[in-house]
């Protein structure tokens, strides 16, 4: 296979400090990226040599092409209540381009879930969190906590299949996953030469969709 890819993007991000508008400690950050890509693939299917029994490049050439485009964004709001306490909330979207499979359509048509061109995937995440630091007597403590939710849709998974004794590897859009969890991390500084770092996370993942058939 001969694969030619062209990827382009436009990106921008900025933070607005609303303290200047009279809302002390509040700021908003926004970012946006638009991406587009062109992918072309030329493949020559293998054929079995009747004399040697080995597979050799055939003469049938197949050309596949796809154009993929999508957007990413990030939006977050931060509130600095005091120099030691800050809360935030964010929402992001990530776009994963699609592409073409390095298999010519005749054998591919006999593979489960195969398409000459697989689709783009998206990841949407929401998160809220709190960052604090304080003292317990002379002991300095830092504690950060967060709760998040992630939806991953149209996931492209690598599958394997056999057609006429030939093994093929290809990508197919077969799944959607939801990830949820909480995280906590921090440190306790007893003195400049002794500190304790700690962390905890709980993650729950489940498939919301699974359409792939793995032979």
C-alpha positions as CSV (number, residue, x, y, z in Angstrom):
1,X,0.0,0.0,0.0
2,X,1.0,3.6,-0.7
3,X,-0.5,6.1,1.7
4,X,-0.5,9.9,1.2
5,X,-1.9,12.1,4.0
6,X,-2.4,15.8,4.2
7,X,-3.4,17.4,7.5
8,X,-4.2,21.0,8.3
9,X,-5.6,23.0,11.2
10,X,-6.4,26.4,12.5
11,X,-6.1,27.1,16.3
12,X,-6.9,29.9,18.7
13,X,-7.1,30.2,22.5
14,X,-7.6,33.1,24.9
15,X,-8.2,33.8,28.6
16,X,-10.5,36.6,29.8
17,X,-9.9,37.9,33.3
18,X,-13.2,39.2,34.6
19,X,-11.7,40.9,37.6
20,X,-11.4,44.0,35.4
21,X,-15.2,43.9,35.0
22,X,-15.7,43.8,38.8
23,X,-16.0,40.1,39.3
24,X,-13.0,39.5,41.5
25,X,-11.1,36.2,40.9
26,X,-13.2,35.0,38.0
27,X,-11.7,34.1,34.6
28,X,-12.9,32.3,31.5
29,X,-10.7,30.4,29.0
30,X,-11.8,29.4,25.6
31,X,-10.1,27.6,22.7
32,X,-11.1,26.3,19.3
33,X,-9.3,24.3,16.6
34,X,-10.7,23.3,13.2
35,X,-8.9,20.4,11.4
36,X,-9.3,18.9,8.0
37,X,-7.4,16.1,6.4
38,X,-7.2,14.4,3.0
39,X,-6.0,10.8,2.8
40,X,-5.3,8.7,-0.4
41,X,-4.4,5.1,-0.5
42,X,-3.3,2.9,-3.4
43,X,-3.2,-0.9,-2.8
44,X,-2.3,-3.9,-4.9
45,X,-4.0,-7.1,-3.7
46,X,-1.8,-10.3,-3.3
47,X,-2.4,-13.3,-5.4
48,X,-1.2,-16.9,-5.0
49,X,1.4,-18.2,-7.4
50,X,0.1,-21.5,-8.7
51,X,3.6,-22.9,-9.2
52,X,5.3,-21.9,-5.9
53,X,2.2,-21.6,-3.8
54,X,3.5,-18.3,-2.4
55,X,1.6,-15.0,-2.4
56,X,2.9,-12.3,-4.7
57,X,1.8,-8.7,-5.6
58,X,-1.1,-8.9,-8.1
59,X,-1.9,-6.6,-11.0
60,X,-5.2,-5.2,-9.7
61,X,-4.7,-1.7,-8.3
62,X,-7.3,-0.1,-6.0
63,X,-7.4,3.5,-5.1
64,X,-9.2,4.8,-2.0
65,X,-9.5,8.4,-0.8
66,X,-11.3,10.2,2.1
67,X,-11.7,13.7,3.4
68,X,-12.2,14.2,7.1
69,X,-12.9,17.4,9.0
70,X,-14.0,18.3,12.5
71,X,-13.4,20.7,15.4
72,X,-12.0,20.6,18.9
73,X,-12.8,23.1,21.6
74,X,-12.0,23.8,25.2
75,X,-14.1,26.0,27.6
76,X,-13.3,26.5,31.2
77,X,-14.2,28.8,34.0
78,X,-12.0,29.4,37.1
79,X,-12.9,31.2,40.3
80,X,-10.1,32.1,42.7
81,X,-12.0,32.6,45.9
82,X,-8.9,33.3,48.0
83,X,-5.1,32.9,47.3
84,X,-5.5,29.4,48.7
85,X,-8.8,28.2,47.2
86,X,-9.7,27.9,43.5
87,X,-12.6,26.0,41.8
88,X,-13.0,25.3,38.1
89,X,-15.3,23.7,35.6
90,X,-14.4,22.7,32.1
91,X,-15.8,21.1,28.9
92,X,-13.7,19.9,26.0
93,X,-14.3,18.2,22.7
94,X,-11.6,16.3,20.8
95,X,-11.9,15.1,17.2
96,X,-10.0,12.1,15.9
97,X,-9.9,12.0,12.0
98,X,-11.0,9.0,10.0
99,X,-9.0,7.3,7.3
100,X,-8.8,4.6,4.7
101,X,-8.1,0.9,5.2
102,X,-5.1,-0.7,3.5
103,X,-7.2,-3.5,2.0
104,X,-8.7,-3.6,-1.5
105,X,-12.5,-3.9,-1.4
106,X,-12.9,-7.5,-2.8
107,X,-11.4,-9.3,0.2
108,X,-12.5,-6.5,2.5
109,X,-16.2,-7.2,1.6
110,X,-15.9,-10.5,3.4
111,X,-14.5,-9.1,6.6
112,X,-17.0,-8.3,9.4
113,X,-17.5,-4.5,9.9
114,X,-15.1,-3.6,7.1
115,X,-15.5,-0.3,5.2
116,X,-13.0,1.1,2.7
117,X,-13.2,4.3,4.7
118,X,-13.7,4.4,8.5
119,X,-15.3,7.4,10.1
120,X,-14.0,10.0,12.5
121,X,-14.3,9.7,16.3
122,X,-15.1,12.3,19.0
123,X,-14.3,12.6,22.7
124,X,-16.4,14.9,24.9
125,X,-15.2,15.5,28.5
126,X,-16.7,17.5,31.4
127,X,-14.8,18.1,34.6
128,X,-15.2,20.1,37.8
129,X,-12.6,20.4,40.5
130,X,-11.3,22.2,43.5
131,X,-7.7,23.1,44.4
132,X,-6.8,24.1,47.9
133,X,-3.8,24.7,50.2
134,X,-3.9,25.4,53.9
135,X,-2.1,24.8,57.2
136,X,-2.8,22.4,60.1
137,X,-0.7,24.1,62.7
138,X,2.8,24.3,61.2
139,X,2.1,21.6,58.6
140,X,1.4,22.8,55.1
141,X,-1.3,20.8,53.2
142,X,-2.2,20.9,49.5
143,X,-5.3,19.0,48.2
144,X,-6.7,18.9,44.7
145,X,-10.0,17.0,43.8
146,X,-11.8,16.5,40.6
147,X,-14.9,14.7,39.1
148,X,-15.0,14.0,35.4
149,X,-17.2,12.4,32.7
150,X,-15.9,11.4,29.2
151,X,-17.9,10.1,26.3
152,X,-15.9,8.5,23.5
153,X,-18.0,7.8,20.4
154,X,-17.4,6.1,17.1
155,X,-14.2,4.4,18.3
156,X,-12.0,2.8,15.5
157,X,-10.7,-0.6,16.6
158,X,-8.1,-2.7,14.9
159,X,-9.5,-6.1,13.9
160,X,-8.1,-9.2,12.2
161,X,-9.8,-11.4,9.7
162,X,-9.0,-14.3,7.3
163,X,-10.1,-14.4,3.6
164,X,-9.0,-17.4,1.5
165,X,-6.2,-18.1,3.9
166,X,-4.8,-14.5,3.9
167,X,-4.8,-12.6,7.2
168,X,-6.0,-9.0,7.0
169,X,-5.7,-6.2,9.6
170,X,-8.1,-3.3,9.3
171,X,-9.9,-0.6,11.3
172,X,-13.6,-0.4,11.9
173,X,-15.9,1.9,13.9
174,X,-17.3,-0.5,16.5
175,X,-17.7,1.1,19.9
176,X,-18.7,3.9,22.2
177,X,-17.4,4.2,25.8
178,X,-18.3,6.2,28.8
179,X,-15.7,7.0,31.4
180,X,-16.5,8.5,34.8
181,X,-14.5,9.0,37.9
182,X,-13.1,11.0,40.8
183,X,-9.6,11.9,41.6
184,X,-7.8,13.3,44.6
185,X,-4.1,14.2,45.0
186,X,-2.1,16.2,47.4
187,X,0.8,16.6,49.7
188,X,1.6,17.2,53.3
189,X,4.8,19.1,54.1
190,X,5.9,18.7,57.7
191,X,9.2,20.6,57.2
192,X,11.5,21.4,54.3
193,X,13.2,18.0,54.5
194,X,10.1,15.8,55.0
195,X,6.9,15.6,53.1
196,X,4.3,13.0,52.1
197,X,2.5,12.9,48.7
198,X,-0.7,10.9,48.2
199,X,-3.3,10.3,45.6
200,X,-6.5,8.3,45.0
201,X,-8.7,7.7,41.9
202,X,-11.9,5.8,41.2
203,X,-12.7,5.1,37.5
204,X,-15.8,3.5,36.1
205,X,-15.8,2.6,32.4
206,X,-18.5,0.9,30.3
207,X,-19.3,0.2,26.7
208,X,-22.4,2.1,25.6
209,X,-22.1,0.5,22.1
210,X,-20.3,-2.5,20.8
211,X,-21.0,-3.6,17.2
212,X,-17.8,-5.3,16.3
213,X,-17.5,-9.0,15.5
214,X,-14.0,-10.2,16.4
215,X,-13.4,-13.6,14.7
